[in-house]
Amino acid sequence: MKSNHKTLDKFIDEQYGQIGTSKRDEFEKGYESFKLGFLIQQARLEKGMTQEELALKCGTNKGYISKIENNIKEVRISTLQKIVEIGLGGHLELAIKL
């Protein structure tokens, strides 16, 4: 019996094209934003903090944290660093892939 299951990579290739195409680049950009918001939310929850508590610790407001976590608002690297390091007590690491 033939399986109708696809890998996520194959599905993405079919839906958004190969890596390097404009449609795929746009998808990847959106995915990275989604991933960033999700990572902040998961770290906050792991610390047992509300959005308001995190906002107070890093000098912003609850609405701003919510917008980042829900990918409505882009965040500056300096603000991201404050959220991660001051608000969450973590360490921000960035990478460039060529």
Residue pairs with C-beta under 8 A, 6 or more apart in sequence:
6 14
12 24
12 27
15 27
16 23
16 24
16 26
16 27
17 23
17 24
18 24
19 28
30 71
33 71
33 74
34 71
36 68
36 71
36 75
36 80
37 68
37 69
37 70
37 71
38 69
40 65
40 68
40 69
40 83
40 84
40 88
41 69
43 84
43 88
43 90
44 50
44 51
44 54
44 65
44 69
44 87
44 88
47 54
47 88
47 89
49 57
49 87
49 88
50 62
51 62
51 65
51 66
51 69
52 62
52 65
54 65
54 83
54 87
54 88
55 61
55 62
55 64
55 65
55 87
57 86
57 87
58 79
58 82
58 83
58 86
58 87
59 82
59 86
60 79
60 82
60 83
64 73
65 83
66 72
67 73
68 75
68 83
75 83
77 94
80 92
81 92
84 90
84 91
84 92
85 91
85 92
